[in-house]
Amino acid sequence: MAGAGGDDQDRLLDEATAVVKEQAFYLKRAIDNNNTREALKTASNLICELRTSLLSPKNYYELYMQVFQEMQHLHGYFCDKSRHGRKMVDLYESVQHAGNILPRLYLLATVGSAYIKSQEAPAKEILLDVSELCKGVQHPLRGLFLRYYLSQMMKDKLPDTGSGYEGEGGDINDAFEFIFNNFNESNRLWVRIQHQGPAKDRAKREKERHDLRVLVGANLVRMSQLEGMTVEYYEATALPAILMHIIAVKDTMSQQYLFESMIQVFPDEFHIKTLEHLLLAYARAQPNVDMKPIVVTLMNRLAAYLSSDAGKSSDLAATDVFTLFRTHLTQILERVMQPAAQGAAASMPEIGPCLEIQAAFMQFTMTLYPDQINYVDLILGSTTELVKKWCSVTGNAHVTGAGADKVVDLLSYPLRTLSMAVLEMEHTTNLIQFLDYPTRKKVALSMVNIIAEENHALTTPDAIAALFEYIAPLARDEAGTPANEAQDKNFVSEQQAVAKLCHQIRSEDLDIEFQMITAMRSCFGKGGPQRLAITLPATFFTALGLIPKIRQAEADGQSFSVSIKKVFQFAHKTVTELQKVAPEPAMNLWFVAAGAADAADKTSANPGALGPICQEFLTQGFVCFEEEVTETNKQFQGLFTLVGTLSRITCLDEEGFDLISEKVTKHAGRLLKKPLMIRAVASCSHLFWCEAKRDGKYVLACLQKCLKALQPLVENDASQVGLWVEMLDKYIYYYESMVEEVSSNHIQQLVDLCQVQVDEAMHSSQSEATKAKGHLKEVVKHLKTMQKHSNPEIAARFTELTLPEI
């Protein structure tokens, strides 16, 4: 075909363009002078430039467009009989005397178009004559563009239904016959392009041929625009002829493009009525035709159409779309195994495109039949058989890579619509067996995420059991689980996603809800210590969430087997198990449980009844603190948590409260790091001034113990000077809280002492001293504000303070 390089191509195109422009000038001049003979001569010279075999298809197309535009002037001249004064039949015969066949046929198509427009002869006869004569050009490239020119010139001259050329000029059959013959010849010429030239340039020619596909597809577009192309005519006449031709031309690129084009250019209603014919043709396509984009596009269009108002009612009822697709897809997808049957190692079948088609079929089915669970299971079953056959052919045990991703998509679609019903399908687990461990885990994670994102409810213990079988790769160790699974960077986030399933437990029956929580804890218990540390807390908090529901049920007069004490027994057992694998989180949960018991006691008809339960939780938490928490910093944080919990609790008897408070304070005083010890003891002072206890002597004792330890600490380490201001804050807090043992003298002495200590620290630890000074400045500012308080009694308590300017 193209016999010149890139630079030569540009030169050749420029030379041809120059000739076209020159001849176009003479053509227009001849037309202006009404000189028909000269116009035909210059037009023939102009068209002769299209006889070249040196231009690439891209450059040939550019040259063709220039010629086409100039020929429109000649066509307009032929249509104006008053200018040339000749009968159309004479013009039609005269152009056939041109010396070269290519100019002769271009001129014939031009005059033929004007001839039909004049209606001096039946359109069907002229169309048939021109179409047959155009067979005289069999060079693939030149012939293809000639056919394209013919289609363009005749597109509005066809005896279509309702057109001015219908009747004596023909009917829809003649119009279709002309376009189909042109399509037939165009496609054959297009296919032959691949055989023009040396074998080494075959890849280049295939690319160039792909760029020319629109010249063939234009015929299908024109067919679809025929007014007489009704669904009945399409089904009975047009489609069988088109499909027979496409299958007969055994070319992969041709079938690929034309099957795709047919879906795009003809209405969706036509595809519904002729779906079986289409699918039968797809099954007979060449083995290398990629059916994925063809079938997926068809499904998407049909789904959109059938879901619209226009597609509802009779169409869907009259055509069993699912059965048609399912029957023929099996035959279509089996083609993927054909290359392997030929024994070529390089032609091992790919499962990915087939699975993508199945995934599209699943989505298509879920769109049209959202409630048909059996349809979904049938698709999963056929997919399982397909994968099984592929594994048998290739010798692979599992589907991996892109194919595995498509299996994940395939399994995800039904869950979004059918919710937990997907777990009841027999083929779901069969299909998952063909996936390797990482992909099974991906499927499980997809299931977990969809349940959370779509807010699907878990309503029975059986549903939870089925779910955890489905997500087993996430919930427990099984075959293929790596030994270092817990070190994976995604392990924590995956287990957190599993733990979120607790929030999907819902039931109007509190007994069933409690059973489900218990069942989920049992499932979590099979996950091993690393998983338990992340998942068990979720069941703990979900169980505590039952307490207000139980209280409400009691208020409404409802009776359930589950009680608040049973919930706390569940919490106790849960935290006990957690403590074995994660002591520090367990310690915090003991304290949370204690707070929950106290809150429940406040709403109880029998105040103090839950005191022993609260005491037990506090005791267990404290034991965990003593035995399991060894690092000083963590002990400090644990004490803070315990003090915060205990200071809000009111359901304990006085002896029990004092016992725990005393132990906590002693532990605070034994912390090894002095700054932490001082802060911990200061926080313990709140245990003696809270809802459960008001003892100012113990408050002052704690504060004075802190000051006693603080003095030598700051003398040895000036960077701890900020603790003086922190202690001042504590004194002010208790003074404002009306603790009689804390007087204004204490505050005055501390203000003065803080100022001295901060100034001294400036010499050895300026950075920390500056921070402490800023803190002190804000404290003094607060005290001055209290001196001007709107309440005279409050202001009077602060008036005697002498505050410095800082």
C-alpha positions in Angstrom: 0.0 0.0 0.0 2.0 3.0 1.2 5.3 3.0 -0.6 6.9 6.1 0.9 8.2 7.3 4.3 7.0 10.1 6.5 8.8 12.9 4.7 7.9 11.5 1.3 4.2 11.2 2.4 4.1 14.9 3.2 5.6 15.7 -0.2 3.3 13.4 -2.1 0.3 14.8 -0.3 1.4 18.4 -1.0 1.9 17.6 -4.7 -1.5 15.9 -5.0 -3.2 18.8 -3.2 -1.6 21.3 -5.5 -3.0 19.5 -8.5 -6.5 19.2 -6.9 -6.5 22.9 -6.2 -5.4 23.8 -9.7 -8.0 21.5 -11.4 -10.6 22.8 -9.0 -9.9 26.3 -10.2 -10.5 25.3 -13.8 -13.5 23.2 -12.8 -15.2 26.2 -11.2 -14.4 28.4 -14.2 -15.9 25.8 -16.5 -19.0 25.6 -14.3 -19.3 29.4 -14.3 -19.1 29.4 -18.1 -21.7 26.5 -18.3 -19.1 24.5 -20.2 -20.1 20.9 -19.5 -17.4 19.3 -21.6 -14.6 21.3 -19.9 -16.1 20.7 -16.4 -16.1 16.9 -17.0 -12.5 17.0 -18.3 -11.1 19.0 -15.3 -13.2 16.9 -12.8 -11.7 13.8 -14.3 -8.2 15.3 -14.0 -8.9 16.2 -10.4 -10.2 12.7 -9.5 -7.2 11.1 -11.1 -5.1 12.1 -8.1 -7.1 9.5 -6.2 -5.5 6.8 -8.4 -2.3 6.9 -6.4 -1.1 3.9 -4.4 1.7 5.8 -2.6 -0.3 7.6 0.0 -1.0 6.2 3.4 -4.7 5.7 4.3 -4.6 8.8 6.6 -3.2 11.0 3.8 -5.4 9.4 1.2 -8.4 10.4 3.4 -7.2 14.0 3.5 -6.9 14.0 -0.3 -10.3 12.4 -0.7 -12.0 15.0 1.4 -10.5 17.8 -0.8 -11.8 16.0 -3.9 -15.2 15.4 -2.3 -15.7 19.1 -1.5 -14.8 20.1 -5.0 -17.1 17.5 -6.6 -20.0 19.0 -4.7 -19.7 22.1 -7.0 -20.0 19.8 -10.0 -23.0 17.9 -8.5 -24.8 21.2 -8.0 -24.1 22.1 -11.6 -25.6 18.8 -12.8 -28.7 19.3 -10.7 -29.4 22.7 -12.3 -30.7 21.6 -15.7 -31.2 25.2 -16.8 -27.4 25.7 -16.9 -26.2 22.6 -18.8 -29.4 22.2 -20.9 -28.9 18.5 -21.4 -31.0 15.5 -20.6 -29.8 13.6 -17.5 -29.7 10.3 -19.4 -27.2 11.9 -21.9 -25.0 13.2 -19.1 -25.2 9.8 -17.4 -24.0 8.1 -20.6 -21.4 10.6 -21.5 -19.5 10.3 -18.2 -19.1 6.6 -18.9 -16.7 7.5 -21.7 -14.0 8.7 -19.3 -10.7 7.0 -20.1 -9.8 5.9 -16.6 -12.2 3.7 -14.5 -11.7 5.6 -11.2 -12.7 9.0 -12.6 -15.4 7.4 -14.6 -17.1 5.9 -11.6 -16.7 9.0 -9.4 -18.3 11.0 -12.1 -21.0 8.3 -12.6 -21.9 8.5 -8.9 -22.0 12.3 -9.1 -24.3 12.3 -12.2 -26.3 9.4 -10.9 -27.2 11.4 -7.7 -28.4 14.3 -9.9 -30.2 11.9 -12.2 -32.2 10.4 -9.3 -33.0 13.9 -8.1 -34.4 14.9 -11.4 -36.7 11.8 -11.3 -36.3 11.3 -15.0 -35.6 7.6 -14.3 -36.6 5.2 -11.4 -34.1 5.6 -8.5 -33.8 1.8 -8.0 -32.5 1.3 -11.5 -29.9 4.0 -11.2 -28.8 2.8 -7.8 -28.5 -0.8 -9.0 -26.5 0.2 -12.1 -24.1 2.5 -10.3 -23.6 -0.1 -7.5 -22.8 -2.8 -10.0 -20.4 -0.7 -12.1 -18.5 0.3 -8.9 -17.4 -3.3 -8.6 -14.9 -2.5 -11.4 -12.5 -1.0 -8.9 -11.1 -3.8 -6.8 -8.0 -2.1 -5.3 -8.8 -2.3 -1.6 -8.1 1.3 -0.6 -9.3 3.1 -3.8 -12.4 0.8 -4.0 -13.3 1.4 -0.3 -13.2 5.2 -0.7 -15.2 5.0 -3.9 -17.9 3.0 -2.1 -17.8 5.6 0.7 -18.3 8.4 -1.9 -21.2 6.5 -3.5 -22.8 6.2 -0.1 -22.4 9.9 0.6 -23.8 10.9 -2.8 -26.8 8.6 -2.6 -27.7 8.9 1.1 -30.7 11.3 0.5 -31.6 9.8 -2.9 -32.9 6.4 -1.7 -36.5 5.2 -2.3 -37.1 5.0 1.4 -40.5 4.9 3.0 -42.1 8.3 2.8 -39.4 9.8 0.5 -40.1 11.5 -2.8 -38.4 8.6 -4.7 -40.7 5.9 -3.3 -43.2 4.3 -5.6 -42.1 3.9 -9.2 -38.5 4.6 -8.0 -38.6 1.7 -5.7 -39.4 0.9 -2.0 -37.7 0.1 1.3 -36.4 -3.1 -0.2 -34.5 -1.4 -3.0 -33.2 1.2 -0.5 -31.9 -1.5 1.8 -30.6 -3.6 -1.0 -28.4 -0.7 -2.3 -27.0 0.1 1.2 -26.5 -3.6 2.0 -24.6 -4.2 -1.3 -22.5 -1.2 -0.6 -21.8 -2.4 2.9 -21.0 -5.9 1.6 -18.5 -4.7 -0.9 -17.0 -2.1 1.4 -16.4 -4.7 4.2 -14.7 -7.1 1.7 -12.4 -4.4 0.4 -11.6 -3.3 3.9 -10.7 -6.8 4.9 -8.4 -7.2 1.9 -6.3 -4.2 2.9 -4.4 -6.4 5.3 -3.0 -8.5 2.4 -1.6 -5.5 0.5 2.2 -5.3 0.9 5.0 -7.3 2.6 4.4 -9.4 5.7 6.8 -7.4 7.8 4.5 -4.4 7.6 1.4 -6.3 8.6 1.1 -4.8 12.0 1.3 -1.3 10.5 -1.4 -2.2 7.9 -3.7 -3.5 10.6 -3.4 -0.2 12.5 -4.1 1.7 9.3 -7.1 -0.6 8.5 -8.4 0.0 12.0 -8.4 3.8 11.3 -10.5 3.2 8.2 -13.3 1.2 9.9 -15.7 4.2 9.9 -15.9 4.0 6.1 -17.6 0.6 6.5 -19.6 1.5 9.6 -21.2 4.5 7.8 -23.3 2.0 5.8 -24.8 0.6 9.1 -25.5 4.1 10.3 -27.4 4.9 7.0 -29.4 1.6 7.4 -30.5 2.6 10.9 -31.7 6.0 9.6 -34.1 4.5 7.0 -37.7 5.4 7.8 -38.8 2.1 6.5 -36.4 0.2 8.9 -39.1 -0.9 11.3 -38.5 -3.5 13.9 -40.4 -6.0 11.8 -38.4 -5.3 8.7 -35.1 -5.4 10.7 -36.0 -8.7 12.2 -37.2 -10.4 9.0 -34.9 -9.0 6.3 -32.1 -6.7 7.4 -30.6 -8.5 10.4 -30.3 -12.0 8.9 -28.5 -10.5 5.8 -26.2 -8.4 7.9 -25.3 -11.2 10.3 -24.8 -13.8 7.5 -22.4 -11.4 5.8 -20.4 -10.7 9.0 -20.0 -14.3 9.9 -19.1 -15.2 6.3 -16.3 -12.7 6.3 -14.1 -14.6 8.7 -12.0 -11.7 9.8 -11.5 -10.9 13.5 -11.2 -7.1 13.2 -14.2 -6.9 10.9 -16.4 -9.0 13.2 -15.3 -7.1 16.3 -16.0 -3.7 14.9 -19.3 -4.6 13.1 -20.8 -6.4 16.1 -20.0 -3.4 18.3 -21.3 -0.9 15.7 -24.6 -2.8 15.3 -25.3 -2.4 19.0 -24.6 1.3 18.8 -26.4 2.3 15.7 -29.7 0.3 15.9 -32.4 1.1 18.5 -32.5 -1.0 21.7 -36.0 -2.1 20.9 -34.6 -3.8 17.8 -32.0 -5.7 19.9 -34.7 -6.9 22.4 -36.8 -8.3 19.5 -33.8 -10.0 17.8 -31.7 -10.9 20.9 -31.6 -14.6 20.1 -30.4 -14.0 16.6 -27.6 -11.7 17.9 -26.4 -14.1 20.5 -26.4 -17.0 18.0 -24.2 -15.0 15.7 -21.9 -14.1 18.6 -21.4 -17.8 19.3 -20.3 -18.3 15.7 -17.8 -15.5 15.7 -14.1 -16.0 15.2 -12.3 -17.4 18.3 -10.1 -14.3 18.6 -13.0 -11.8 18.6 -13.0 -10.2 22.1 -16.7 -10.7 23.0 -16.3 -8.8 26.3 -16.9 -5.2 25.0 -19.6 -6.5 22.6 -21.7 -8.4 25.2 -21.1 -6.0 28.0 -22.2 -3.0 25.9 -25.3 -4.9 24.7 -26.2 -5.8 28.3 -25.8 -2.2 29.5 -27.9 -0.8 26.8 -30.7 -3.4 27.2 -30.7 -2.9 31.0 -31.0 0.8 30.6 -33.8 0.4 28.0 -35.8 -2.2 29.9 -35.5 -0.1 33.1 -36.9 3.0 31.4 -40.6 3.7 30.9 -40.3 2.9 27.2 -38.9 -0.5 27.8 -41.2 -1.7 30.6 -44.4 -3.7 30.2 -44.7 -5.9 27.2 -41.1 -6.1 26.1 -39.7 -7.7 29.2 -42.8 -9.9 29.6 -42.7 -11.1 26.0 -38.9 -11.9 26.0 -37.2 -14.1 28.5 -34.0 -12.0 28.4 -32.3 -13.9 31.2 -32.8 -17.4 29.8 -31.6 -16.2 26.3 -28.4 -14.7 27.7 -27.7 -17.6 30.0 -28.2 -20.2 27.2 -26.1 -18.5 24.6 -23.4 -17.0 26.9 -22.4 -20.6 27.8 -21.6 -21.3 24.1 -19.9 -17.9 23.7 -17.7 -18.3 26.7 -16.7 -21.8 25.8 -14.9 -20.3 22.8 -12.2 -19.1 25.2 -11.0 -22.7 25.6 -10.6 -23.3 21.8 -7.0 -21.9 21.5 -5.8 -24.2 24.2 -7.4 -27.2 22.6 -5.1 -26.6 19.6 -2.2 -27.3 21.8 -0.4 -24.0 21.5 1.3 -23.1 24.7 1.3 -19.4 23.8 -2.5 -19.6 23.3 -3.5 -20.5 26.9 -7.0 -19.1 27.4 -7.5 -16.1 29.6 -10.3 -16.3 32.2 -10.4 -12.5 32.9 -12.6 -11.4 29.9 -15.0 -14.3 30.5 -15.4 -13.4 34.2 -15.9 -9.8 33.2 -18.8 -10.9 30.9 -20.2 -12.9 33.8 -19.9 -9.9 36.1 -21.7 -7.8 33.6 -24.4 -10.5 33.3 -24.7 -10.5 37.0 -25.2 -6.7 37.1 -27.6 -6.9 34.2 -29.6 -9.6 36.0 -29.7 -7.7 39.3 -30.9 -4.6 37.5 -33.8 -6.3 35.7 -34.6 -9.0 38.3 -33.6 -7.6 41.7 -35.6 -10.2 43.6 -34.7 -13.4 41.6 -32.3 -15.1 44.0 -32.3 -18.2 41.8 -31.1 -16.3 38.8 -28.1 -15.1 40.8 -27.3 -18.6 42.0 -27.5 -19.9 38.4 -25.0 -17.3 37.2 -22.7 -18.2 40.1 -23.1 -21.9 39.2 -22.2 -21.3 35.5 -19.3 -19.2 36.6 -18.1 -22.0 38.9 -18.2 -24.5 36.0 -16.4 -22.0 33.7 -13.6 -21.5 36.3 -13.4 -25.3 36.9 -13.0 -26.0 33.2 -10.4 -23.2 32.9 -8.4 -24.7 35.8 -8.6 -28.1 34.2 -7.3 -26.8 30.9 -4.5 -24.6 32.3 -3.5 -26.8 35.2 -4.0 -23.9 37.7 -5.4 -24.6 41.1 -6.7 -21.1 41.7 -7.8 -18.0 39.8 -5.4 -15.1 40.4 -4.7 -11.6 39.2 -7.4 -9.7 37.2 -9.5 -12.8 37.0 -9.7 -13.0 40.7 -10.7 -9.3 40.9 -13.6 -10.0 38.6 -14.7 -12.9 40.8 -14.7 -10.4 43.7 -16.9 -8.1 41.7 -19.2 -10.9 40.7 -19.7 -11.9 44.3 -20.2 -8.3 45.4 -23.1 -7.3 43.1 -25.8 -9.6 44.6 -25.0 -8.5 48.1 -25.8 -4.9 47.4 -29.3 -5.9 46.3 -30.1 -9.2 48.0 -28.4 -8.4 51.3 -27.7 -11.4 53.4 -29.7 -13.8 51.1 -26.5 -14.3 49.1 -25.2 -16.4 52.0 -27.9 -19.0 51.4 -26.8 -19.7 47.8 -25.1 -23.1 47.3 -22.7 -22.0 44.5 -21.3 -19.0 46.4 -18.9 -21.1 48.5 -18.2 -23.4 45.5 -16.9 -20.4 43.5 -14.8 -19.1 46.4 -12.9 -22.4 46.6 -11.2 -21.6 43.3 -9.6 -18.4 44.8 -6.3 -18.3 46.6 -6.1 -17.1 50.2 -5.4 -13.4 49.5 -8.3 -13.2 47.2 -10.7 -15.1 49.5 -9.7 -12.6 52.1 -10.5 -9.8 49.6 -13.9 -11.3 49.0 -14.5 -11.5 52.7 -13.5 -7.9 53.2 -15.7 -6.8 50.3 -18.6 -8.5 52.0 -17.8 -6.9 55.4 -17.5 -3.4 53.9 -20.7 -3.7 51.9 -22.7 -4.8 55.0 -21.4 -1.7 56.8 -21.7 0.7 53.9 -25.1 -0.4 52.8 -26.3 -0.8 56.4 -27.5 -4.3 56.1 -29.0 -5.7 59.3 -27.9 -9.0 61.0 -31.2 -10.3 62.4 -30.6 -13.9 63.5 -27.8 -16.0 65.1 -27.9 -18.3 62.1 -27.2 -15.3 59.8 -24.2 -14.5 61.9 -22.9 -18.1 61.7 -23.3 -18.1 57.9 -21.7 -14.8 57.6 -18.6 -15.8 59.6 -18.3 -18.9 57.5 -18.2 -16.7 54.4 -15.7 -14.3 55.9 -13.6 -17.1 57.5 -10.3 -15.8 56.0 -10.7 -12.6 58.0 -12.2 -14.2 61.1 -9.8 -17.1 61.8 -6.7 -18.9 60.7 -7.2 -21.4 57.9 -5.3 -23.1 55.1 -3.1 -20.6 53.4 -3.1 -18.1 56.2 0.5 -16.7 56.5 2.3 -17.3 59.8 3.0 -13.6 60.1 -0.5 -12.5 59.3 -0.7 -10.1 62.3 2.4 -8.2 61.0 0.6 -7.3 57.7 0.1 -3.5 57.5 -3.6 -4.0 56.8 -4.3 -6.5 59.6 -5.5 -4.0 62.1 -7.8 -2.1 59.7 -9.2 -5.4 58.4 -10.0 -6.6 61.9 -11.5 -3.2 62.8 -13.8 -3.7 59.8 -14.9 -7.1 61.1 -15.5 -5.6 64.6 -17.9 -3.1 63.0 -20.2 -6.0 62.2 -21.4 -5.7 65.8 -23.1 -2.5 65.0 -25.3 -4.3 62.3 -26.9 -6.5 65.0 -30.6 -5.5 65.2 -33.8 -7.1 66.5 -37.0 -6.0 68.1 -36.6 -9.0 70.4 -33.9 -8.2 73.1 -33.4 -11.9 73.8 -32.5 -12.6 70.1 -30.3 -9.5 70.0 -28.4 -10.8 73.1 -28.1 -14.2 71.5 -26.6 -12.6 68.4 -24.1 -10.7 70.4 -23.1 -13.9 72.2 -22.9 -15.7 68.9 -20.6 -13.0 67.4 -18.4 -13.2 70.5 -18.1 -16.9 70.0 -17.1 -16.3 66.3 -14.5 -13.8 67.4 -13.2 -16.3 69.9 -12.0 -18.5 67.1 -9.8 -15.8 65.7 -6.7 -16.2 67.9 -5.1 -13.7 70.3 -4.1 -11.1 67.7 -7.6 -10.8 66.4 -9.3 -11.0 69.8 -7.4 -7.9 71.0 -9.1 -5.9 68.2 -12.6 -7.5 67.9 -13.7 -8.4 71.4 -14.1 -4.8 72.7 -16.8 -4.3 70.0 -19.0 -7.0 71.5 -18.4 -5.6 75.0 -19.7 -2.1 74.0 -22.6 -3.6 71.9 -23.7 -5.6 74.9 -23.6 -2.5 77.2 -25.8 -0.8 74.6 -28.6 -3.2 75.6 -28.9 -1.7 79.1 -30.9 1.4 78.1 -33.1 -0.8 75.9 -33.8 -3.2 78.8 -34.6 -0.2 81.1 -37.0 1.1 78.4 -38.6 -2.3 78.0 -39.1 -2.5 81.8 -40.8 0.9 81.7 -43.1 -0.2 78.9 -44.0 -3.4 80.8 -42.3 -5.8 78.4 -40.6 -8.9 79.7 -37.5 -10.5 78.3 -35.1 -13.3 79.5 -32.1 -11.1 79.2 -31.5 -8.8 82.2 -29.1 -6.1 83.1 -27.2 -8.6 85.4 -26.8 -11.0 82.5 -25.4 -8.2 80.3 -22.8 -7.4 83.0 -22.0 -11.1 83.4 -21.4 -11.2 79.6 -19.2 -8.1 79.9 -17.2 -9.7 82.8 -16.6 -12.8 80.8 -15.6 -10.8 77.7 -13.1 -8.6 79.5 -11.7 -11.6 81.3 -10.9 -13.2 78.0 -9.5 -10.0 76.6 -7.2 -9.5 79.6 -5.4 -12.7 78.6 -4.3 -11.2 75.3 -4.5 -7.4 75.8 -4.2 -6.4 79.5 -4.1 -2.7 79.1 -7.2 -2.4 76.9 -8.9 -4.9 79.3 -8.0 -2.7 82.3 -9.8 0.3 80.6 -12.8 -1.8 79.9 -13.1 -2.9 83.5 -13.3 0.7 84.5 -15.8 1.4 81.6 -18.0 -1.5 82.9 -17.8 0.0 86.4 -19.0 3.3 85.1 -21.8 1.6 83.2 -22.9 -0.3 86.3 -23.0 2.9 88.3 -25.0 4.7 85.5 -27.5 1.7 85.5 -27.8 1.9 89.2 -28.8 5.6 89.1 -31.8 4.6 87.0 -32.7 1.6 89.1 -35.8 1.4 91.3 -33.5 -0.1 93.9 -30.5 2.3 94.3 -27.4 0.5 95.4 -28.4 -2.9 94.0 -25.7 -2.8 91.4 -23.1 -1.6 93.8 -21.5 -5.1 94.2 -21.2 -5.5 90.4 -19.6 -2.1 90.2 -17.2 -3.0 93.0 -16.3 -6.3 91.2 -15.4 -4.4 88.0 -13.3 -1.9 89.9 -11.6 -4.6 91.8 -10.8 -6.6 88.7 -9.6 -3.5 86.9 -7.3 -2.6 89.9 -6.0 -6.2 90.0 -5.2 -6.0 86.3 -3.5 -2.7 86.9 -1.4 -4.1 89.7 -0.4 -7.4 87.9 -0.2 -6.5 84.3 0.8 -2.8 84.0 4.5 -2.4 84.8 5.8 0.7 82.9 5.6 3.8 84.9 4.1 6.0 82.2 1.3 3.4 81.6 0.8 3.1 85.3 0.3 6.9 85.5 -2.2 6.8 82.6 -4.0 3.9 84.3 -4.3 5.8 87.6 -5.7 8.8 85.8 -8.3 6.6 84.2 -9.2 4.9 87.5 -9.4 8.2 89.3 -11.7 9.7 86.6 -14.0 6.6 86.8 -14.1 6.4 90.6 -14.7 10.1 91.1 -18.0 9.8 89.3 -19.3 6.6 91.0 -21.9 6.8 93.7 -23.3 3.3 94.0 -20.6 1.9 96.3 -20.9 1.8 100.0 -18.6 4.1 102.0 -16.3 1.3 103.1 -15.8 0.0 99.6 -15.2 3.4 98.2 -12.7 4.3 100.9 -10.8 1.0 100.4 -10.3 1.5 96.7 -9.5 5.2 97.1 -6.8 4.4 99.7 -5.2 1.8 97.4 -5.2 4.1 94.5 -3.6 6.9 96.4 -0.9 4.6 97.8 -0.1 3.4 94.3 0.1 7.0 93.1 2.6 7.8 95.8 4.8 4.8 94.8 5.4 5.9 91.2 9.1 5.9 90.5 9.2 9.1 88.4 8.7 12.0 90.8 6.9 14.4 88.3 4.4 11.6 87.5 4.0 10.8 91.2 3.2 14.4 92.0 0.7 14.7 89.3 -0.9 11.3 90.2 -1.2 12.1 93.9 -2.7 15.5 93.0 -5.3 13.8 90.8 -6.1 11.4 93.7 -7.2 14.4 95.7 -10.4 14.4 93.6 -11.3 11.0 95.2 -11.9 12.9 98.4 -14.0 15.7 96.9 -16.5 14.1 94.6 -20.1 13.0 94.6 -19.4 10.0 96.8 -17.2 11.7 99.4 -16.4 15.2 100.8 -13.3 15.2 103.0 -11.3 18.4 102.8 -8.6 17.0 105.2 -7.6 14.3 102.8 -7.7 16.7 99.9 -5.3 19.0 101.7 -3.1 16.0 102.8 -2.7 15.0 99.1 -1.8 18.5 98.1 0.7 19.0 100.8 2.3 15.7 100.0 2.7 16.9 96.5 4.3 20.2 97.7 6.7 18.3 100.0 8.0 16.2 97.1 8.0 19.1 94.7 10.5 21.3 96.6 13.6 19.0 96.3 12.6 17.9 92.8 12.7 21.5 91.4 15.9 22.3 93.3 17.6 19.4 91.5 15.8 19.8 88.1 14.7 23.4 87.3 12.9 22.2 84.1 10.1 20.9 86.4 9.3 24.4 87.6 5.9 24.2 85.8 4.7 21.8 88.5 4.6 24.7 91.0 2.0 26.5 88.8 0.1 23.2 88.3 -0.2 22.8 92.0 -1.3 26.4 92.3 -4.1 25.5 89.9 -5.2 22.6 92.1 -5.3 24.8 95.2 -7.4 27.4 93.4 -9.8 24.8 92.1 -10.5 23.5 95.6 -10.7 27.0 97.1 -13.3 27.8 94.5 -15.0 24.5 95.3 -15.4 25.7 98.9 -13.0 23.2 100.5 -12.7 24.8 103.9 -9.2 23.3 104.6 -7.8 25.2 101.6 -7.5 28.8 102.5 -6.6 32.1 100.8 -3.3 32.0 102.7 -2.3 28.7 100.9 -3.0 30.5 97.6 -1.1 33.6 98.5 1.9 31.6 99.6 1.9 29.6 96.5 1.5 32.6 94.2 4.6 34.2 95.8 6.5 30.9 95.8 5.7 30.3 92.1 7.0 33.8 91.2 10.2 33.1 93.1 10.7 29.6 91.6 10.0 30.8 88.1 12.5 33.6 88.4 15.2 31.3 89.7 14.6 28.8 87.0 15.2 31.4 84.3 18.9 31.1 85.0 19.2 27.3 84.3 16.1 26.3 82.3 14.9 29.3 80.4 12.6 27.4 78.0 10.6 25.6 80.7 10.7 28.7 82.9 9.2 30.8 80.1 6.3 28.3 79.7 5.7 28.3 83.5 5.8 32.1 83.6 3.2 32.2 80.8 1.0 29.7 82.7 1.4 31.7 86.0 0.4 34.9 84.2 -2.8 33.3 83.1 -3.5 32.0 86.6 -2.9 35.5 88.1 -5.2 37.0 85.5 -7.9 34.5 86.5 -7.5 35.4 90.2 -7.8 39.1 89.4 -11.0 38.4 87.5 -12.4 36.6 90.5 -11.6 39.6 92.7 -14.0 41.6 90.4 -16.7 38.9 90.3 -20.2 40.1 90.1 -21.2 38.0 93.1 -20.0 40.0 96.1 -19.5 36.9 98.3 -17.2 35.3 95.7 -15.3 38.5 95.1 -14.8 38.9 98.9 -13.1 35.5 99.2 -10.4 36.7 96.7 -10.1 40.3 97.7 -7.4 39.7 100.4 -5.0 38.2 97.9 -2.1 40.4 96.9 -1.4 39.6 93.3 1.9 40.5 91.5 2.2 42.0 88.0 3.8 39.4 85.8 
